[in-house]
Amino acid sequence: MSAGTAVPKVPVHIAIIMDGNGRWAKRRALPRTLGHREGAETLKRITRYCKDIGVQYLTVYAFSTENWRRSRDEVTGIIQLLRYYIGTFDTDPERGSIRFRFVGNLEALDAGLRADFAAITEKTRGNRDAITLTIAFNYGGRDEILRAAKKAAELAARGELDPGALDETVFSGMLDMGGIPDPDLLIRSGSERRISNFLLWELAYAELWFTDVLWPDFKGGDIDLAIADYQKRQRRFGAVVEEGE
Ligand code: FPP
């Protein structure tokens, strides 16, 4: 018997680092914010495409804890785009298309933005047969782990958690991504080959796929290429597979 697990046809959960909006705009001598706008359009198309091919969870890195260091104009532009665009996705419950979730250090955000996130989350919570679109905003993988560790420490200090009972399952449940299966496949557009503090805990056994395509140019066909490559992999989750098996 092989210790490896043949991958299912379509990954249950795809995570994406949507990189390259700025370069896409620069090549056209456009402001960076227009690159992000094209990026948001791409996300709409890719969400629909992923739903159509049977992906159940899509998680995207929209704004990192480090992105506040960008110019005030760019940060404001990204936030405005996000607030506008989340209202334009097709979330009709009859078509049951999307269930929104937001992860990251949301408590640190402006109350208006949090209210928008809460409203679309609530509106789409009951959508059946939906793809779950998780938007990571003001998100950092280390920050997510640290906040969960603090939660565990506080519970333990109050006597509500036995430190000896803290295992991977219990701890995972305290993370922002708790309750969602770990990503099977991470895609990063825009040439860089790193994970940039994204889902550090959850990507432990994910298959990684990188492309030079800039995010605004990314198409359903690029998802197909990533999945075709993913299907050739054998996931071992740390186990050894003997030769010939
Ligand atoms: C990375 O490209 C992209 C971002 C930091 C922002 C991503 C935001 C969006 C796609 C819009 C948000 C809207 C929704 C609906 C989620 P980059 O700016 O780092 O590109 P570069 O590396 O070419 O400069």
Boltz pocket constraint, residues with backbone or C-beta under 6 A from the ligand:
constraints:
  - pocket:
      binder: B
      contacts: [[A, 18], [A, 19], [A, 20], [A, 21], [A, 22], [A, 23], [A, 24], [A, 36], [A, 37], [A, 39], [A, 40], [A, 43], [A, 61], [A, 62], [A, 63], [A, 64], [A, 67], [A, 78], [A, 81], [A, 82], [A, 85], [A, 86], [A, 135], [A, 190]]
      max_distance: 6.0
